[in-house]
Structure formats: C-alpha cells, structure tokens
Amino acid sequence: MDVLKYIMLVFFFLSSISMTVFVLLHSGRGGGMSSLFGGASVGGAAGTQIVQKNLDRITIASAVIFVVSTLVLIFIYK
C-alpha cells in the first residue's frame, strides 16, 4: 500500500505543476505565450490554432490526472 501511496503522490505533484505551467501558457485576450511557439511563420494564425488545440488537450489531460490522483489519495488516506 505504501508503494501506491508514493506513486499517487508523484502523479499528484507532477500533474499539479504541469497544470499550472500549461494554464499559464494559454493566451488571454492578446497573443499570450502560446503565440511564441507557432505564430512567427507564414500562416501564423493556423499554427497558433494548432498550438492552442494541443495546449488545451495537454491541460485537460493533466487536470484529469490531477483529479484522479486526488481522489485515489483521499481513499488511501481515509
């Protein structure tokens, strides 16, 4: 049971850090940090949209991992 506890704690901390970083990379009303990765070439709007879509997917995946690891940790420590 201790091994599961440590694995879930690692998932919990890694997903919380990654979720924080990826949320901060999202663009607000302006270009945001995400335009740095795909907005400099010809047809930059299409590149920025692809980066935004991938950034959304990664953020959602890290949020799901965060929620699942939180629920597992709640049941382990109960």
C-alpha positions as CSV (number, residue, x, y, z in Angstrom):
1,M,0.0,0.0,0.0
2,D,2.9,2.3,0.6
3,V,4.1,1.9,-3.0
4,L,0.7,3.0,-4.3
5,K,0.7,6.0,-2.0
6,Y,4.1,7.2,-3.2
7,I,3.2,6.6,-6.9
8,M,0.0,8.6,-6.4
9,L,1.8,11.4,-4.6
10,V,4.3,11.6,-7.6
11,F,1.4,11.8,-10.0
12,F,-0.3,14.4,-7.9
13,F,2.7,16.7,-7.7
14,L,3.7,16.3,-11.3
15,S,0.2,16.9,-12.6
16,S,-0.3,20.0,-10.4
17,I,3.0,21.5,-11.5
18,S,2.3,20.7,-15.2
19,M,-1.3,22.0,-15.0
20,T,0.0,25.3,-13.5
21,V,2.5,25.7,-16.3
22,F,0.1,24.8,-19.1
23,V,-2.6,27.1,-17.8
24,L,-0.1,30.0,-17.6
25,L,0.9,29.3,-21.3
26,H,-2.7,29.8,-22.5
27,S,-3.4,33.1,-24.3
28,G,-5.7,35.5,-22.7
29,R,-7.2,38.3,-24.8
30,G,-3.9,39.0,-26.5
31,G,-1.4,36.7,-28.2
32,G,-0.1,35.2,-25.0
33,M,2.8,32.8,-24.5
34,S,1.3,30.2,-26.9
35,S,1.8,32.5,-29.9
36,L,5.6,32.3,-29.4
37,F,5.5,28.6,-30.4
38,G,3.5,28.8,-33.6
39,G,2.8,32.4,-34.6
40,A,6.0,33.5,-36.3
41,S,5.8,31.7,-39.6
42,V,3.7,32.4,-42.7
43,G,0.1,31.4,-42.0
44,G,0.8,32.0,-38.3
45,A,-2.9,32.0,-37.4
46,A,-3.2,28.3,-38.4
47,G,-0.1,27.5,-36.4
48,T,-1.3,29.3,-33.4
49,Q,-4.6,27.5,-33.5
50,I,-2.9,24.1,-33.6
51,V,-0.7,25.1,-30.7
52,Q,-3.8,26.2,-28.8
53,K,-5.6,23.0,-29.5
54,N,-2.7,20.9,-28.4
55,L,-2.2,23.1,-25.3
56,D,-5.9,22.6,-24.4
57,R,-5.6,18.8,-24.7
58,I,-2.4,18.7,-22.6
59,T,-4.0,20.9,-19.9
60,I,-7.2,18.7,-19.8
61,A,-5.1,15.6,-19.6
62,S,-3.1,16.9,-16.7
63,A,-6.3,18.1,-15.0
64,V,-7.8,14.7,-15.3
65,I,-4.7,13.1,-13.9
66,F,-4.8,15.6,-11.0
67,V,-8.4,14.9,-10.2
68,V,-8.0,11.1,-10.3
69,S,-4.8,11.1,-8.2
70,T,-6.6,13.4,-5.7
71,L,-9.5,11.0,-5.4
72,V,-7.2,8.0,-5.0
73,L,-5.2,9.8,-2.3
74,I,-8.4,10.6,-0.5
75,F,-9.4,7.0,-0.4
76,I,-5.9,5.9,0.6
77,Y,-5.5,8.3,3.5
78,K,-9.1,7.8,4.7
